Amino acid sequence: MSTAEVTQLVGAPNSVKSQGDVLIYVWVYVSSFSGTRTLRVDFRDGKAISAPPIPPEFQD
């Protein structure tokens, strides 16, 4: 997926940093019920190169 596709799906990231030729997008979600969750997706040349696995409860 491209950076545009990911941000369209998840929203704007809370932070973006670079590490060499990799851009790291980080989202932070805070809930008084479930606590704090973070999502990190790494991009190179505008394409996602790593993302966390999809939890089983969200899979078909």
mmCIF file of the N, C-alpha and C atoms, coordinates in Angstrom:
data_MODEL
# 
_entry.id   MODEL 
# 
loop_
_atom_site.group_PDB 
_atom_site.id 
_atom_site.type_symbol 
_atom_site.label_atom_id 
_atom_site.label_alt_id 
_atom_site.label_comp_id 
_atom_site.label_asym_id 
_atom_site.label_entity_id 
_atom_site.label_seq_id 
_atom_site.pdbx_PDB_ins_code 
_atom_site.Cartn_x 
_atom_site.Cartn_y 
_atom_site.Cartn_z 
_atom_site.occupancy 
_atom_site.B_iso_or_equiv 
_atom_site.pdbx_formal_charge 
_atom_site.auth_seq_id 
_atom_site.auth_comp_id 
_atom_site.auth_asym_id 
_atom_site.auth_atom_id 
_atom_site.pdbx_PDB_model_num 
ATOM 1   N N  . MET A 1 1  ? 0.838   -1.179  0.000  1.00 0.00 ? 1  MET A N  1 
ATOM 2   C CA . MET A 1 1  ? 0.000   0.000   0.000  1.00 0.00 ? 1  MET A CA 1 
ATOM 3   C C  . MET A 1 1  ? 0.887   1.247   0.000  1.00 0.00 ? 1  MET A C  1 
ATOM 4   N N  . SER A 1 2  ? 0.351   2.303   -0.553 1.00 0.00 ? 2  SER A N  1 
ATOM 5   C CA . SER A 1 2  ? 1.077   3.568   -0.573 1.00 0.00 ? 2  SER A CA 1 
ATOM 6   C C  . SER A 1 2  ? 0.800   4.351   0.710  1.00 0.00 ? 2  SER A C  1 
ATOM 7   N N  . THR A 1 3  ? 1.595   5.396   0.937  1.00 0.00 ? 3  THR A N  1 
ATOM 8   C CA . THR A 1 3  ? 1.359   6.237   2.107  1.00 0.00 ? 3  THR A CA 1 
ATOM 9   C C  . THR A 1 3  ? -0.031  6.864   2.038  1.00 0.00 ? 3  THR A C  1 
ATOM 10  N N  . ALA A 1 4  ? -0.455  7.276   0.848  1.00 0.00 ? 4  ALA A N  1 
ATOM 11  C CA . ALA A 1 4  ? -1.786  7.878   0.693  1.00 0.00 ? 4  ALA A CA 1 
ATOM 12  C C  . ALA A 1 4  ? -2.885  6.878   1.024  1.00 0.00 ? 4  ALA A C  1 
ATOM 13  N N  . GLU A 1 5  ? -2.738  5.635   0.577  1.00 0.00 ? 5  GLU A N  1 
ATOM 14  C CA . GLU A 1 5  ? -3.753  4.613   0.866  1.00 0.00 ? 5  GLU A CA 1 
ATOM 15  C C  . GLU A 1 5  ? -3.842  4.322   2.361  1.00 0.00 ? 5  GLU A C  1 
ATOM 16  N N  . VAL A 1 6  ? -2.693  4.235   3.021  1.00 0.00 ? 6  VAL A N  1 
ATOM 17  C CA . VAL A 1 6  ? -2.688  3.944   4.457  1.00 0.00 ? 6  VAL A CA 1 
ATOM 18  C C  . VAL A 1 6  ? -3.298  5.100   5.235  1.00 0.00 ? 6  VAL A C  1 
ATOM 19  N N  . THR A 1 7  ? -2.910  6.337   4.933  1.00 0.00 ? 7  THR A N  1 
ATOM 20  C CA . THR A 1 7  ? -3.464  7.470   5.671  1.00 0.00 ? 7  THR A CA 1 
ATOM 21  C C  . THR A 1 7  ? -4.946  7.670   5.372  1.00 0.00 ? 7  THR A C  1 
ATOM 22  N N  . GLN A 1 8  ? -5.396  7.303   4.189  1.00 0.00 ? 8  GLN A N  1 
ATOM 23  C CA . GLN A 1 8  ? -6.820  7.371   3.881  1.00 0.00 ? 8  GLN A CA 1 
ATOM 24  C C  . GLN A 1 8  ? -7.584  6.352   4.730  1.00 0.00 ? 8  GLN A C  1 
ATOM 25  N N  . LEU A 1 9  ? -6.994  5.207   4.955  1.00 0.00 ? 9  LEU A N  1 
ATOM 26  C CA . LEU A 1 9  ? -7.624  4.143   5.724  1.00 0.00 ? 9  LEU A CA 1 
ATOM 27  C C  . LEU A 1 9  ? -7.561  4.401   7.230  1.00 0.00 ? 9  LEU A C  1 
ATOM 28  N N  . VAL A 1 10 ? -6.402  4.860   7.732  1.00 0.00 ? 10 VAL A N  1 
ATOM 29  C CA . VAL A 1 10 ? -6.164  4.969   9.173  1.00 0.00 ? 10 VAL A CA 1 
ATOM 30  C C  . VAL A 1 10 ? -6.251  6.411   9.677  1.00 0.00 ? 10 VAL A C  1 
ATOM 31  N N  . GLY A 1 11 ? -6.058  7.376   8.800  1.00 0.00 ? 11 GLY A N  1 
ATOM 32  C CA . GLY A 1 11 ? -6.025  8.774   9.209  1.00 0.00 ? 11 GLY A CA 1 
ATOM 33  C C  . GLY A 1 11 ? -4.599  9.279   9.260  1.00 0.00 ? 11 GLY A C  1 
ATOM 34  N N  . ALA A 1 12 ? -4.469  10.541  9.566  1.00 0.00 ? 12 ALA A N  1 
ATOM 35  C CA . ALA A 1 12 ? -3.138  11.155  9.628  1.00 0.00 ? 12 ALA A CA 1 
ATOM 36  C C  . ALA A 1 12 ? -2.366  10.588  10.817 1.00 0.00 ? 12 ALA A C  1 
ATOM 37  N N  . PRO A 1 13 ? -1.083  10.307  10.632 1.00 0.00 ? 13 PRO A N  1 
ATOM 38  C CA . PRO A 1 13 ? -0.288  9.779   11.746 1.00 0.00 ? 13 PRO A CA 1 
ATOM 39  C C  . PRO A 1 13 ? -0.023  10.861  12.792 1.00 0.00 ? 13 PRO A C  1 
ATOM 40  N N  . ASN A 1 14 ? 0.230   10.402  14.019 1.00 0.00 ? 14 ASN A N  1 
ATOM 41  C CA . ASN A 1 14 ? 0.586   11.327  15.088 1.00 0.00 ? 14 ASN A CA 1 
ATOM 42  C C  . ASN A 1 14 ? 2.019   11.802  14.953 1.00 0.00 ? 14 ASN A C  1 
ATOM 43  N N  . SER A 1 15 ? 2.883   10.970  14.368 1.00 0.00 ? 15 SER A N  1 
ATOM 44  C CA . SER A 1 15 ? 4.262   11.393  14.137 1.00 0.00 ? 15 SER A CA 1 
ATOM 45  C C  . SER A 1 15 ? 4.834   10.671  12.927 1.00 0.00 ? 15 SER A C  1 
ATOM 46  N N  . VAL A 1 16 ? 5.782   11.344  12.308 1.00 0.00 ? 16 VAL A N  1 
ATOM 47  C CA . VAL A 1 16 ? 6.510   10.788  11.170 1.00 0.00 ? 16 VAL A CA 1 
ATOM 48  C C  . VAL A 1 16 ? 7.980   11.085  11.403 1.00 0.00 ? 16 VAL A C  1 
ATOM 49  N N  . LYS A 1 17 ? 8.817   10.072  11.283 1.00 0.00 ? 17 LYS A N  1 
ATOM 50  C CA . LYS A 1 17 ? 10.253  10.306  11.388 1.00 0.00 ? 17 LYS A CA 1 
ATOM 51  C C  . LYS A 1 17 ? 10.949  9.496   10.312 1.00 0.00 ? 17 LYS A C  1 
ATOM 52  N N  . SER A 1 18 ? 12.176  9.875   10.015 1.00 0.00 ? 18 SER A N  1 
ATOM 53  C CA . SER A 1 18 ? 12.927  9.147   9.002  1.00 0.00 ? 18 SER A CA 1 
ATOM 54  C C  . SER A 1 18 ? 14.108  8.446   9.643  1.00 0.00 ? 18 SER A C  1 
ATOM 55  N N  . GLN A 1 19 ? 14.432  7.308   9.067  1.00 0.00 ? 19 GLN A N  1 
ATOM 56  C CA . GLN A 1 19 ? 15.589  6.527   9.499  1.00 0.00 ? 19 GLN A CA 1 
ATOM 57  C C  . GLN A 1 19 ? 16.244  6.026   8.217  1.00 0.00 ? 19 GLN A C  1 
ATOM 58  N N  . GLY A 1 20 ? 17.253  6.769   7.763  1.00 0.00 ? 20 GLY A N  1 
ATOM 59  C CA . GLY A 1 20 ? 17.847  6.457   6.471  1.00 0.00 ? 20 GLY A CA 1 
ATOM 60  C C  . GLY A 1 20 ? 16.844  6.756   5.375  1.00 0.00 ? 20 GLY A C  1 
ATOM 61  N N  . ASP A 1 21 ? 16.575  5.773   4.519  1.00 0.00 ? 21 ASP A N  1 
ATOM 62  C CA . ASP A 1 21 ? 15.610  5.968   3.436  1.00 0.00 ? 21 ASP A CA 1 
ATOM 63  C C  . ASP A 1 21 ? 14.215  5.461   3.799  1.00 0.00 ? 21 ASP A C  1 
ATOM 64  N N  . VAL A 1 22 ? 13.975  5.200   5.086  1.00 0.00 ? 22 VAL A N  1 
ATOM 65  C CA . VAL A 1 22 ? 12.684  4.697   5.559  1.00 0.00 ? 22 VAL A CA 1 
ATOM 66  C C  . VAL A 1 22 ? 11.955  5.796   6.321  1.00 0.00 ? 22 VAL A C  1 
ATOM 67  N N  . LEU A 1 23 ? 10.674  5.999   5.971  1.00 0.00 ? 23 LEU A N  1 
ATOM 68  C CA . LEU A 1 23 ? 9.811   6.895   6.735  1.00 0.00 ? 23 LEU A CA 1 
ATOM 69  C C  . LEU A 1 23 ? 8.983   6.037   7.686  1.00 0.00 ? 23 LEU A C  1 
ATOM 70  N N  . ILE A 1 24 ? 8.931   6.432   8.937  1.00 0.00 ? 24 ILE A N  1 
ATOM 71  C CA . ILE A 1 24 ? 8.202   5.684   9.954  1.00 0.00 ? 24 ILE A CA 1 
ATOM 72  C C  . ILE A 1 24 ? 6.992   6.506   10.379 1.00 0.00 ? 24 ILE A C  1 
ATOM 73  N N  . TYR A 1 25 ? 5.800   5.975   10.105 1.00 0.00 ? 25 TYR A N  1 
ATOM 74  C CA . TYR A 1 25 ? 4.557   6.624   10.505 1.00 0.00 ? 25 TYR A CA 1 
ATOM 75  C C  . TYR A 1 25 ? 4.079   5.928   11.769 1.00 0.00 ? 25 TYR A C  1 
ATOM 76  N N  . VAL A 1 26 ? 3.671   6.734   12.769 1.00 0.00 ? 26 VAL A N  1 
ATOM 77  C CA . VAL A 1 26 ? 3.198   6.183   14.035 1.00 0.00 ? 26 VAL A CA 1 
ATOM 78  C C  . VAL A 1 26 ? 1.856   6.816   14.386 1.00 0.00 ? 26 VAL A C  1 
ATOM 79  N N  . TRP A 1 27 ? 0.901   5.965   14.731 1.00 0.00 ? 27 TRP A N  1 
ATOM 80  C CA . TRP A 1 27 ? -0.402  6.384   15.212 1.00 0.00 ? 27 TRP A CA 1 
ATOM 81  C C  . TRP A 1 27 ? -0.526  5.954   16.662 1.00 0.00 ? 27 TRP A C  1 
ATOM 82  N N  . VAL A 1 28 ? -1.124  6.802   17.491 1.00 0.00 ? 28 VAL A N  1 
ATOM 83  C CA . VAL A 1 28 ? -1.335  6.487   18.903 1.00 0.00 ? 28 VAL A CA 1 
ATOM 84  C C  . VAL A 1 28 ? -2.823  6.655   19.200 1.00 0.00 ? 28 VAL A C  1 
ATOM 85  N N  . TYR A 1 29 ? -3.407  5.631   19.803 1.00 0.00 ? 29 TYR A N  1 
ATOM 86  C CA . TYR A 1 29 ? -4.815  5.655   20.183 1.00 0.00 ? 29 TYR A CA 1 
ATOM 87  C C  . TYR A 1 29 ? -4.902  5.484   21.690 1.00 0.00 ? 29 TYR A C  1 
ATOM 88  N N  . VAL A 1 30 ? -5.591  6.396   22.349 1.00 0.00 ? 30 VAL A N  1 
ATOM 89  C CA . VAL A 1 30 ? -5.722  6.348   23.799 1.00 0.00 ? 30 VAL A CA 1 
ATOM 90  C C  . VAL A 1 30 ? -7.191  6.201   24.150 1.00 0.00 ? 30 VAL A C  1 
ATOM 91  N N  . SER A 1 31 ? -7.484  5.217   24.994 1.00 0.00 ? 31 SER A N  1 
ATOM 92  C CA . SER A 1 31 ? -8.843  4.968   25.441 1.00 0.00 ? 31 SER A CA 1 
ATOM 93  C C  . SER A 1 31 ? -8.816  4.679   26.935 1.00 0.00 ? 31 SER A C  1 
ATOM 94  N N  . SER A 1 32 ? -9.759  5.249   27.646 1.00 0.00 ? 32 SER A N  1 
ATOM 95  C CA . SER A 1 32 ? -9.819  4.978   29.082 1.00 0.00 ? 32 SER A CA 1 
ATOM 96  C C  . SER A 1 32 ? -10.230 3.537   29.365 1.00 0.00 ? 32 SER A C  1 
ATOM 97  N N  . PHE A 1 33 ? -10.822 2.866   28.380 1.00 0.00 ? 33 PHE A N  1 
ATOM 98  C CA . PHE A 1 33 ? -11.252 1.481   28.559 1.00 0.00 ? 33 PHE A CA 1 
ATOM 99  C C  . PHE A 1 33 ? -10.187 0.472   28.161 1.00 0.00 ? 33 PHE A C  1 
ATOM 100 N N  . SER A 1 34 ? -9.502  0.718   27.052 1.00 0.00 ? 34 SER A N  1 
ATOM 101 C CA . SER A 1 34 ? -8.526  -0.266  26.560 1.00 0.00 ? 34 SER A CA 1 
ATOM 102 C C  . SER A 1 34 ? -7.076  0.190   26.692 1.00 0.00 ? 34 SER A C  1 
ATOM 103 N N  . GLY A 1 35 ? -6.848  1.380   27.214 1.00 0.00 ? 35 GLY A N  1 
ATOM 104 C CA . GLY A 1 35 ? -5.482  1.863   27.381 1.00 0.00 ? 35 GLY A CA 1 
ATOM 105 C C  . GLY A 1 35 ? -4.930  2.487   26.110 1.00 0.00 ? 35 GLY A C  1 
ATOM 106 N N  . THR A 1 36 ? -3.622  2.495   25.991 1.00 0.00 ? 36 THR A N  1 
ATOM 107 C CA . THR A 1 36 ? -2.949  3.105   24.845 1.00 0.00 ? 36 THR A CA 1 
ATOM 108 C C  . THR A 1 36 ? -2.506  2.033   23.865 1.00 0.00 ? 36 THR A C  1 
ATOM 109 N N  . ARG A 1 37 ? -2.782  2.274   22.610 1.00 0.00 ? 37 ARG A N  1 
ATOM 110 C CA . ARG A 1 37 ? -2.343  1.377   21.537 1.00 0.00 ? 37 ARG A CA 1 
ATOM 111 C C  . ARG A 1 37 ? -1.567  2.196   20.521 1.00 0.00 ? 37 ARG A C  1 
ATOM 112 N N  . THR A 1 38 ? -0.557  1.580   19.937 1.00 0.00 ? 38 THR A N  1 
ATOM 113 C CA . THR A 1 38 ? 0.200   2.254   18.890 1.00 0.00 ? 38 THR A CA 1 
ATOM 114 C C  . THR A 1 38 ? 0.230   1.389   17.636 1.00 0.00 ? 38 THR A C  1 
ATOM 115 N N  . LEU A 1 39 ? 0.338   2.056   16.517 1.00 0.00 ? 39 LEU A N  1 
ATOM 116 C CA . LEU A 1 39 ? 0.453   1.396   15.218 1.00 0.00 ? 39 LEU A CA 1 
ATOM 117 C C  . LEU A 1 39 ? 1.622   2.035   14.504 1.00 0.00 ? 39 LEU A C  1 
ATOM 118 N N  . ARG A 1 40 ? 2.520   1.210   13.989 1.00 0.00 ? 40 ARG A N  1 
ATOM 119 C CA . ARG A 1 40 ? 3.685   1.704   13.249 1.00 0.00 ? 40 ARG A CA 1 
ATOM 120 C C  . ARG A 1 40 ? 3.714   1.032   11.883 1.00 0.00 ? 40 ARG A C  1 
ATOM 121 N N  . VAL A 1 41 ? 3.899   1.847   10.854 1.00 0.00 ? 41 VAL A N  1 
ATOM 122 C CA . VAL A 1 41 ? 4.058   1.338   9.489  1.00 0.00 ? 41 VAL A CA 1 
ATOM 123 C C  . VAL A 1 41 ? 5.284   2.013   8.899  1.00 0.00 ? 41 VAL A C  1 
ATOM 124 N N  . ASP A 1 42 ? 6.184   1.224   8.343  1.00 0.00 ? 42 ASP A N  1 
ATOM 125 C CA . ASP A 1 42 ? 7.400   1.737   7.710  1.00 0.00 ? 42 ASP A CA 1 
ATOM 126 C C  . ASP A 1 42 ? 7.196   1.803   6.201  1.00 0.00 ? 42 ASP A C  1 
ATOM 127 N N  . PHE A 1 43 ? 7.679   2.890   5.597  1.00 0.00 ? 43 PHE A N  1 
ATOM 128 C CA . PHE A 1 43 ? 7.542   3.106   4.156  1.00 0.00 ? 43 PHE A CA 1 
ATOM 129 C C  . PHE A 1 43 ? 8.904   3.355   3.533  1.00 0.00 ? 43 PHE A C  1 
ATOM 130 N N  . ARG A 1 44 ? 9.077   2.855   2.332  1.00 0.00 ? 44 ARG A N  1 
ATOM 131 C CA . ARG A 1 44 ? 10.255  3.168   1.517  1.00 0.00 ? 44 ARG A CA 1 
ATOM 132 C C  . ARG A 1 44 ? 9.736   3.463   0.109  1.00 0.00 ? 44 ARG A C  1 
ATOM 133 N N  . ASP A 1 45 ? 10.191  4.563   -0.445 1.00 0.00 ? 45 ASP A N  1 
ATOM 134 C CA . ASP A 1 45 ? 9.775   4.983   -1.792 1.00 0.00 ? 45 ASP A CA 1 
ATOM 135 C C  . ASP A 1 45 ? 8.254   5.053   -1.924 1.00 0.00 ? 45 ASP A C  1 
ATOM 136 N N  . GLY A 1 46 ? 7.586   5.500   -0.849 1.00 0.00 ? 46 GLY A N  1 
ATOM 137 C CA . GLY A 1 46 ? 6.139   5.695   -0.885 1.00 0.00 ? 46 GLY A CA 1 
ATOM 138 C C  . GLY A 1 46 ? 5.305   4.442   -0.737 1.00 0.00 ? 46 GLY A C  1 
ATOM 139 N N  . LYS A 1 47 ? 5.933   3.303   -0.457 1.00 0.00 ? 47 LYS A N  1 
ATOM 140 C CA . LYS A 1 47 ? 5.211   2.033   -0.310 1.00 0.00 ? 47 LYS A CA 1 
ATOM 141 C C  . LYS A 1 47 ? 5.496   1.427   1.054  1.00 0.00 ? 47 LYS A C  1 
ATOM 142 N N  . ALA A 1 48 ? 4.484   0.812   1.651  1.00 0.00 ? 48 ALA A N  1 
ATOM 143 C CA . ALA A 1 48 ? 4.649   0.155   2.952  1.00 0.00 ? 48 ALA A CA 1 
ATOM 144 C C  . ALA A 1 48 ? 5.594   -1.030  2.806  1.00 0.00 ? 48 ALA A C  1 
ATOM 145 N N  . ILE A 1 49 ? 6.554   -1.114  3.724  1.00 0.00 ? 49 ILE A N  1 
ATOM 146 C CA . ILE A 1 49 ? 7.490   -2.246  3.699  1.00 0.00 ? 49 ILE A CA 1 
ATOM 147 C C  . ILE A 1 49 ? 7.363   -3.105  4.945  1.00 0.00 ? 49 ILE A C  1 
ATOM 148 N N  . SER A 1 50 ? 6.703   -2.588  5.985  1.00 0.00 ? 50 SER A N  1 
ATOM 149 C CA . SER A 1 50 ? 6.441   -3.405  7.168  1.00 0.00 ? 50 SER A CA 1 
ATOM 150 C C  . SER A 1 50 ? 5.241   -2.842  7.903  1.00 0.00 ? 50 SER A C  1 
ATOM 151 N N  . ALA A 1 51 ? 4.489   -3.731  8.488  1.00 0.00 ? 51 ALA A N  1 
ATOM 152 C CA . ALA A 1 51 ? 3.310   -3.364  9.268  1.00 0.00 ? 51 ALA A CA 1 
ATOM 153 C C  . ALA A 1 51 ? 3.063   -4.491  10.256 1.00 0.00 ? 51 ALA A C  1 
ATOM 154 N N  . PRO A 1 52 ? 2.338   -4.187  11.332 1.00 0.00 ? 52 PRO A N  1 
ATOM 155 C CA . PRO A 1 52 ? 2.067   -5.248  12.300 1.00 0.00 ? 52 PRO A CA 1 
ATOM 156 C C  . PRO A 1 52 ? 1.100   -6.274  11.725 1.00 0.00 ? 52 PRO A C  1 
ATOM 157 N N  . PRO A 1 53 ? 1.104   -7.486  12.280 1.00 0.00 ? 53 PRO A N  1 
ATOM 158 C CA . PRO A 1 53 ? 0.164   -8.492  11.812 1.00 0.00 ? 53 PRO A CA 1 
ATOM 159 C C  . PRO A 1 53 ? -1.269  -8.112  12.188 1.00 0.00 ? 53 PRO A C  1 
ATOM 160 N N  . ILE A 1 54 ? -2.212  -8.585  11.418 1.00 0.00 ? 54 ILE A N  1 
ATOM 161 C CA . ILE A 1 54 ? -3.622  -8.339  11.693 1.00 0.00 ? 54 ILE A CA 1 
ATOM 162 C C  . ILE A 1 54 ? -4.078  -9.321  12.769 1.00 0.00 ? 54 ILE A C  1 
ATOM 163 N N  . PRO A 1 55 ? -4.661  -8.820  13.873 1.00 0.00 ? 55 PRO A N  1 
ATOM 164 C CA . PRO A 1 55 ? -5.122  -9.721  14.929 1.00 0.00 ? 55 PRO A CA 1 
ATOM 165 C C  . PRO A 1 55 ? -6.174  -10.707 14.400 1.00 0.00 ? 55 PRO A C  1 
ATOM 166 N N  . PRO A 1 56 ? -6.203  -11.914 14.923 1.00 0.00 ? 56 PRO A N  1 
ATOM 167 C CA . PRO A 1 56 ? -7.142  -12.938 14.440 1.00 0.00 ? 56 PRO A CA 1 
ATOM 168 C C  . PRO A 1 56 ? -8.601  -12.483 14.435 1.00 0.00 ? 56 PRO A C  1 
ATOM 169 N N  . GLU A 1 57 ? -9.012  -11.690 15.408 1.00 0.00 ? 57 GLU A N  1 
ATOM 170 C CA . GLU A 1 57 ? -10.424 -11.270 15.468 1.00 0.00 ? 57 GLU A CA 1 
ATOM 171 C C  . GLU A 1 57 ? -10.823 -10.342 14.325 1.00 0.00 ? 57 GLU A C  1 
ATOM 172 N N  . PHE A 1 58 ? -9.851  -9.801  13.579 1.00 0.00 ? 58 PHE A N  1 
ATOM 173 C CA . PHE A 1 58 ? -10.141 -8.945  12.442 1.00 0.00 ? 58 PHE A CA 1 
ATOM 174 C C  . PHE A 1 58 ? -9.965  -9.653  11.108 1.00 0.00 ? 58 PHE A C  1 
ATOM 175 N N  . GLN A 1 59 ? -9.561  -10.895 11.131 1.00 0.00 ? 59 GLN A N  1 
ATOM 176 C CA . GLN A 1 59 ? -9.354  -11.659 9.908  1.00 0.00 ? 59 GLN A CA 1 
ATOM 177 C C  . GLN A 1 59 ? -10.639 -12.398 9.534  1.00 0.00 ? 59 GLN A C  1 
ATOM 178 N N  . ASP A 1 60 ? -10.789 -12.648 8.243  1.00 0.00 ? 60 ASP A N  1 
ATOM 179 C CA . ASP A 1 60 ? -11.952 -13.425 7.760  1.00 0.00 ? 60 ASP A CA 1 
ATOM 180 C C  . ASP A 1 60 ? -11.758 -14.893 8.025  1.00 0.00 ? 60 ASP A C  1 
# 
